[in-house]
């Protein structure tokens, strides 16, 4: 097969990617939202608003 890997391994890899990519996108959105909230929280806490 292609690159010496059997077809079922390619299917497993493709299925894993199909499952993982939406979770990664969701995690990245959650992470950026969390970082923004932390930044806003830190700014308000110390009173150095700009």
SULHU-V236821 format. One record per residue. N is the residue number from 0. RES is the residue in one small letter. SS is DSSP state (alpha for helix, beta for strand, coil for the rest). Layout:
N:RES:SS, N:RES:SS
This chain:
0:x:coil, 1:x:alpha, 2:x:alpha, 3:x:alpha, 4:x:coil, 5:x:coil, 6:x:alpha, 7:x:alpha, 8:x:alpha, 9:x:alpha, 10:x:alpha, 11:x:alpha, 12:x:alpha, 13:x:alpha, 14:x:alpha, 15:x:alpha, 16:x:alpha, 17:x:alpha, 18:x:alpha, 19:x:alpha, 20:x:alpha, 21:x:alpha, 22:x:alpha, 23:x:alpha, 24:x:alpha, 25:x:alpha, 26:x:alpha, 27:x:alpha, 28:x:alpha, 29:x:alpha, 30:x:alpha, 31:x:alpha, 32:x:alpha, 33:x:alpha, 34:x:alpha, 35:x:alpha, 36:x:alpha, 37:x:alpha, 38:x:alpha, 39:x:alpha, 40:x:alpha, 41:x:alpha, 42:x:alpha, 43:x:alpha, 44:x:alpha, 45:x:alpha, 46:x:coil, 47:x:coil, 48:x:coil, 49:x:coil
